[in-house]
């Protein structure tokens, strides 16, 4: 099979840039795909951050501290940009105006105004394809729920709960970083950092929040500043958003940086009159369902799914699907759609990112006013 190759540049050579490079290096793992990525250029303000790429990715021909130089390279067709939130607007707009396709990181701008600015640049350059990162819906359990949603298998929806929980910030001696400062992370805090992961599937299902009552908390208010002193933590650690969906059912969303025992736990629970389902990465190969018919028993049942990705791979069905697989399938979906195909489950769209910003902006207002706030 002849594969169309898209040549990528990476701006921001941190953890997620390396994850993309690893997924690209393992592209032969996926079967029946007629498109593939090739990383040809990398950029980071810190020259040392590019060393891993030049040492491990033979296709890299440019390593630069100037993103303008990367964008000027005619070999670069698409860009993955993973930088702090305060840089999103400027870099994303410049990438789009340079005519490069963009795979962006959440939250897609530091605030609602920045997100709207990026979408305005997209409207001015409609030939540029743009999507936003969100890996967890590509787990087999999440995909099983996605198919149940498409099949309208739940009957009347009673309630939906979704969340993304971390625990690494439980340690009060962990030094402060850019995610704890409003200037670099934004006022959303954990909502901006984690929220697109939580909202991707509900928004894709059409379960938009109509209003929100937010409970936001700062658990650790000061952290070591790395210079022998202490610095204030300005952003929210944890958020619980109690929403009413436009359909009328409760939609409860959690984003937490301090959730003891949860290293990287994503979950989705849908409760309906004819079926219910839940999946969590805490048990990554298991889905729980509760089918129900009038007068019948009510009992949760479990199923081990094995390797059931959006795309076929060389891994046998009996083996487990993991985070590295989810990232690779997300990237395969982006490339399939970029090449004109129709993926079984597309990456988060800029419009969905805009929906998340509207919710988080309303959540901040809810916290300030101690009231339920309607979304625009």
N, C-alpha and C positions, 0 to 999 in steps of 0.2 A: 504494500500500500504506500502510495506517495503521500508524504506529510507536508503540509504548508508550515513553514517555520516563521514565527514572529520573533523579531530581535528586540530584546528588552534591555532597558537601563533600570538600575535600582538607585533611588535616592533615599539615603538613610540605611546604613549598613549594620543595623543592629540585629536583634534576635529574629524578627520576622523576615528580614531580608535574607538571612541565612536559611531560614525554613523554606523560603521560595526557591533558593538555589539548590537546596537538597531535593525538593520535590522535582525540580527540572532535571537534576542529574539522574533521578530514578524514573524518568518518563517511560522507559521501556516496560515498567511494571504494568502500565495501562494497556489494554488491548482495544483494537478497532477504532482508534482515534486517528483522524486525518490531519491533525494540527499538533504542533509542539512549540515550546518556548526555547529560546536560546538567549542567555544573558551575555551581552557584549560590552556593557559599560556599567560602572558603579561610581557613586558619588557620596561623599560624607565630609562634613566639616572637620572631622578628626581623621587625619591620614592613616593612623594606626588601625582604624576600624575596617579599612579596605584590605588589610593584609590577608585576612582569611579568604577573601574572594580571589585575590590574585594568586594565592597559593593553591586553592582547591577547585577553581572554576576555569579550565583551560580556555574557554571561549571568550573570557573577558579581555578586551583589547584596549579599554580606556579605564583609568582610575584617576578621578579628579576631585578636587575640593570645590569646584565651581559647577553648580547645577546648570548654569547657563551654557557652559561648554558641553555638557552632556546633551542638553536639549538642542544644541546647534548641530549635533552629529547626525547626518542623514541616514546612517546605518540604524539608528535607534527608531523603532516604529512604535513602541509602547513603553510605558514607565510604571514601575511599582514604586510608590512613594510612601515611606513609613517614617514619619517625623513627628515631633511634639505638636500638639494641637494648635498652638499659636502660629505655626508655620503653614498650616493647611491651606488657608485662603490664598496666600501669595504664591505658594508653589503649585497648588492645583490649578489655579487660574493661568499661571505661566505655562504649565505643561499643556493644558488644553489649547491655549492660544498658539503654542508652538506646533500644533497639529499632531501631537502624540496621544495615542490611546492611553487611558489612565486606569490603573487598578489602585484604588485609594484605601487608606485606612480610616476606620471610624475615629471620631464621630463625624467626619466629613465637615470640618470647620469647627472653630472653638466655640461658636455660638450660632444662634439662628441667623443673624445678619450675615455672618461669614458664609454659612451654608447657602443662603440665597444668592450671595455674590458668585459663588462657584457655579451654581445652576444657571445664572445669567450668562457666564462665560460659555457654558455648554450650549446654550441656545444660540449664541453667536457663532458657534463652531459645530454644527450638527453632524458633521462627518466624523467627529471624534467619539469613540465608544468609551463609556465610563461606568464602572461598577465599584462597589464598596465591600471590604473584607468582612466575612462572617462564616466561620468554618463549621460550627457545631451542627447546623441542619444537615450536614452531609453524613453524619453517623447513620448506620442502618436503622436504629430505633427511631430517630427523628424522621427519617424518610418514610418509615412505615406509617407514622402518624400523619405525615404530609399526604400520603396516598389515601388514608382514611378521611382526611378533610376533603380531598378532591371527590371522593366517592359519597360524600355526605353521610358517612356511616354512623355519626354520633347522634342522629336525631336532633332533638332540640338541645342546644348547648345550655348547660346549667352554669358552668363556671370554667374559666381558664386561668391557670397559674403558670408563670414562667420565671426563671431566674438564672443568675450567674454569680457564683459565690467563690471568693478567695479567702485564704487565711494567712497569707505571708506577712501581712501588716499587723498581725496580733502582737508581734515583738515590739515593744515600745522603744527598744534600743536600735532598731533599724534606722539608719540615717535617712534624712529627708531627701526626696528627689523631686523631679519636675512635676510629677503627678500630684504633689501636695501643694502646689502654688497656683493661684488663680491666673497669674500672668502667662503661664505656659500650658496649664491643663484646662483652664476655664472654670467658671463658677459651677458647672454641672458636677465636677468631681467624678465620683464613681459612676454616675449615670452616663456621662460622656465616654468614659473609658470602657465600660462594659455593656452599655445599654443596647447597642445595635445587635449584639449577639442575642439578647433577650427578645427584641422586637421583630427580628427578621421573619420568623415564621408566623406570629400573629398578624403582622401587617400584610404578609403575602396571602394569608387566608381572608383578608378583608376585615379583620377584627380590630378596627381602629378605635382608640380611646375617644370617648365623647367628653369626658371630664376626668379630673384627677384630684385625689386628696393625698398629699405627699407627707411621709414621715422620714425626714432626713436627719442623720446623726453624725457627729464628729466624736469618734471613740478615743482616739489619741490626739490630743490637741497640740503637743510639742514633741519634736524629735531632735536627735543630735544633728548639728549642721555640718559635721565633718571637719570642723576647725576648733573643736574643744568647747563649743557653746551649744545652745539650744535654739531652734527656730520654730515659729508657729506653723502648724498645719492649717492651711487656709481652706482646703476643699473638703467636700463631704466624703466620709468613709463608707457609709451605708445608706441605702435608700429603699424604702418600701413604697410603691405607688399603687394605691387602690383606685382603680378606674372603673367606669361604666363604659362598656363598648357601645358603638353605634347600634348594635343589634339589641342592646338592653341587658346583657348578662355581665356579671362581675369579671373583671380582668385584673388580676393581681400580679404585679411585676416586682422582682427583687434584683438589685445590684448591690453586692457587698464586697468590700475589700477585707473586712474583718468578720469572718464567719468561722469560728474555731472548728478545725478538723476538715474543712473543705479546701483542698489544694487547688482545684480548678474544676468546680462542679457546675455544670450546666444542666438545666432540667426543663421539661415541658409536661404539663398535666392538663388534659382536656376531659371534662366530665360532662356527659350527655345523658339523655333519657333512654337511648337505645344502645349506647356503647360508651365506654370511657377508656382512656389510655394514658400511660405515663412512661416517660423515658428520662434517664439521668445518666450522665457520664460517670457517676459514682459506680454504676453497674453497666459498663459500656456495651456488653453484648446481650443485654436482657431488656425486653419490653414487657410491660404489664398491661393487660387489657381486662375489661369487664363488660362482655356482651350481655344484653338483657332483653328479654321479651316479657310482655305483660303476664304476670302470674308466675314467672319463672324464678329460679334461684339467682341470688346476687353474690357472685364470688369472683374475686380477682384471680387471673391466671397469668402464668409467666411463660415466656418463650425465649430461648437462646437463638439469636439470629445468625451468628457467624459473620463471614465476610459477604455483605450484601450492599455493595456500593452503588452509587449512581452510574458508575462506569464499570465495565468488566476489567478484572485484573488477573494477574497470574496467581494470586493467593487462592488457595483452596477454600471452599465454602465453610469448612469446619473450623477454620482459624479465625482469630479475633481481628476486628477492625479497630484502629487506633487513631490518635490525634494526627500523626504524620499522614495517615491515609486521608483523613478528613480535609487536611490542607491541600493535598494533591488533587482530590476530587473537586474541591472548590476552584482551584486553578484550572482544572480541565473544563469545568463549566464556563469559566470566564473565556477561555480560549475558544471553546466550541461556539459560544455566542458571538465572540469577536469575529470569527471566520464566517459568520452567516448562518450557523446552525441553530437549532432549538434545543437547549439542554433540558433534561428531565426536571431539574430544579435549578433555576438561575440564581446567580449571586445577588446580593442586596443591591437595590437600585438607588440612584441619587434621590429619587422621589421618596423612597422608603426612609432614607437618611433624613430627608427634610421632615418627614412625619415624626421621626424620633426627636428632632430638635424642637418641634412644636410642643411635644409632650414634656420634654425636660424644661423648657422655658415656663410652661404652665406649672410644673412641679415646683420650681423655684418660687413662683408667685404664691402657690399654695402654702409652702413652708413659711413665707414671710407674713402671710395674712391669716394663717391658721384656719384655712377655709378650703372648701372644694372649689376648683377653678375649671371653668369650661374652656375647651380648646377652640381655637379659631377655626 
